[in-house]
Amino acid sequence: MSRIGKLPIAVPAGVDVTIDGRTVAVKGPKGTLTHTVVAPIEIAKGEDGVLNVTRPNDERQNKALHGLSRTLVANMITGVTQGYVKKLEISGVGYRVVAKGSNLEFSLGYSHPITVEAPEGITFKVESPTRFSVEGIDKQKVGEVAANIRKLRKPDPYKAKGVKYEGEVIRRKVGKAGK
């Protein structure tokens, strides 16, 4: 049995889980998320508001999908109750971010400002010109948007200029030795 997949998923109060065939819908105080479970994996509601994820046999593929399916549903429950936040920092002379409505406008050393529009279900919060966060209920979407923003100007290994995650350690390189 998968160590992760065999764990039951606790459903907190205020969260409504609906299972319709292969589709799992989770509704909570922050919103609603749906997910279609892959074919061999089964999800069932147990007693005491607990979800159980099962697999038909111990094939390698089914073991992997077992843990994956359980984690995806658990992440949906966490998303609709607490939400997910990715914090990012900008470092570099003249590099900054400004909120323009629901969008972000970046000055990252290019000849033009870069505008990033917030996808549905994602909100941006600008704490200072060099710090901002990406928030939402879908963990995958929050991580993807944050990664795409970081990709606009990855941290440079020589001067560590660019967009990085909060707490990320940039591996620095030594510059060319002068004569």
SULJOQUI-V62626 format. One line per field, one symbol per residue. psi: psi as a letter, one per 30 degrees, with the letter a starting at -180 (. if undefined). A space follows every 10 residues. Layout:
psi->???
This chain:
psi->kkeeefkljk jlkfkkkkjj cfkkkkkaff akklkkklef kkkkkalghk kkklleahle eeeefeeeee eeeeeeeeef eelkkkklkk kkkfklkkki bglkkkjhgl fllkkkkklk fkkkkjelfg kllkklfjee eeeeeeeeee feilkkfefh kakllkfkkk jklklkkl.
